[in-house]
Amino acid sequence: MKSERRFEPVTVNKKAERGIRAGHPWVYGAELVRGVPEGFE
């Protein structure tokens, strides 16, 4: 049985949003606007 992973919501800037919509697999830390995940450096 797979365990459920919980992710906190984050807000990204417009550049990151375009990348996500285009299928880019990640965002850079500088593109996070609000809600930096725990343990993120």
Secondary structure, 3 states (H helix, E strand, C coil): CCCCCCCCCCEECHHHHHHHHCCCCCCCHHHEEECCCCCCC
